[in-house]
Amino acid sequence: MSEFDAPTTAIDDITGDYALDVTHSRLGFVARHAMVTKVRGQFGAFSGTAKIDEATPSSSKVDLSIEVASVETGTADRDGHLKSGDFFDAETYPNITFSSTEVSRSGSDWTITGDLTIKDVTKPVTIEFEQTGSAVDPFGNTRVGFEGETTINRKDWGLTWNAALETGGVLVSDKIKLEFDVSAVKNA
């Protein structure tokens, strides 16, 4: 039995210019805490655009900007720590950005490589996405969905704060899984 209803794939060609639908998308992350459990978080404020070209996927383009101060983990103290100079330094570096440099496609799977900038460090990352559906919604909007994830080492972007545990290990994992659940609406 499927976890969710089957997605709709009503649009034969999704080529076009899109804007991320922030109210129906999630940009999240997962880290290990004390190396025994996972802590999840997300960013509540972001914007992004996508140019999708099904016939020539390499002509596709994605740009994303995330407001660091919108980080949410369900714990105000932890959110405040993440916004501080120990981690993101939201006051000095208010945005995380991503700009694609290469896009390829195999069936419903898309691979997007681009420059991820956190603080003042820019490094390439590759994100595997599955196209999860397409539809015309009740308001006449052409809508497409994608889900993707990748794992990065936070230290590569200067996010090095940690605390050693008496029993060995550290408080926060170096590897962070980034999660993307994206709904995009075609520009009219």
C-alpha positions, -999 to 999 in steps of 0.1 A, spaced: 0 0 0 13 34 -10 21 60 17 2 87 -4 -22 88 -33 -5 85 -66 8 118 -80 -9 133 -111 11 136 -143 -14 154 -164 10 177 -184 29 161 -213 55 189 -216 64 210 -186 87 233 -205 85 269 -192 94 294 -166 83 287 -130 83 303 -96 85 282 -64 53 280 -45 66 287 -10 34 278 7 34 243 -8 72 236 -7 96 226 20 134 232 21 146 211 50 177 196 66 185 167 89 215 165 114 225 139 140 223 152 175 246 137 201 251 110 175 220 92 187 190 108 170 181 130 141 170 166 144 150 181 115 146 217 105 135 238 77 136 273 63 102 291 62 112 320 39 127 316 5 121 323 -32 132 307 -63 127 304 -101 131 275 -125 134 275 -163 125 239 -174 133 227 -208 123 191 -214 137 189 -249 171 203 -239 174 197 -202 209 214 -202 191 247 -210 172 244 -178 181 267 -149 173 270 -112 180 299 -88 171 299 -51 175 323 -22 168 313 14 164 337 43 187 323 71 167 340 99 137 318 89 153 286 102 129 265 123 137 234 142 109 234 167 131 248 195 136 285 199 170 282 217 183 259 190 170 282 162 187 312 179 220 292 181 218 283 144 213 320 136 243 331 157 279 334 147 285 298 158 266 286 128 250 307 100 257 343 114 223 355 99 230 391 108 262 392 86 250 366 60 212 369 57 208 346 27 218 312 15 218 309 -23 219 283 -49 224 288 -87 225 258 -111 254 254 -134 243 221 -150 210 202 -154 204 168 -169 175 144 -171 168 107 -173 131 99 -175 115 115 -145 148 119 -127 166 153 -129 202 160 -117 209 196 -108 244 207 -101 251 242 -89 268 267 -66 256 266 -30 267 297 -10 265 296 28 280 326 46 308 337 23 317 302 10 306 289 -24 309 252 -33 294 230 -59 267 205 -49 247 180 -69 211 172 -61 191 143 -75 154 152 -80 124 130 -89 97 147 -109 67 138 -87 38 152 -107 22 178 -128 -13 192 -130 -35 222 -137 -48 232 -103 -84 245 -97 -72 281 -102 -59 274 -137 -22 273 -127 2 248 -143 20 232 -114 49 207 -112 64 189 -82 99 176 -75 115 159 -45 152 157 -40 180 153 -15 217 155 -11 242 152 18 268 178 24 296 183 50 287 215 68 324 221 76 330 227 39 310 259 43 327 270 75 299 257 98 324 242 123 310 247 158 307 216 178 310 202 213 327 170 223 307 144 243 322 128 274 313 94 260 330 101 226 316 116 195 303 151 190 270 170 196 263 178 160 271 157 129 293 170 102 272 155 75 238 172 69 211 159 47 193 186 26 157 178 16 137 195 -11 99 191 -16 91 216 -43 60 228 -59 64 253 -87 38 273 -106 43 282 -143 45 319 -150 14 332 -169 
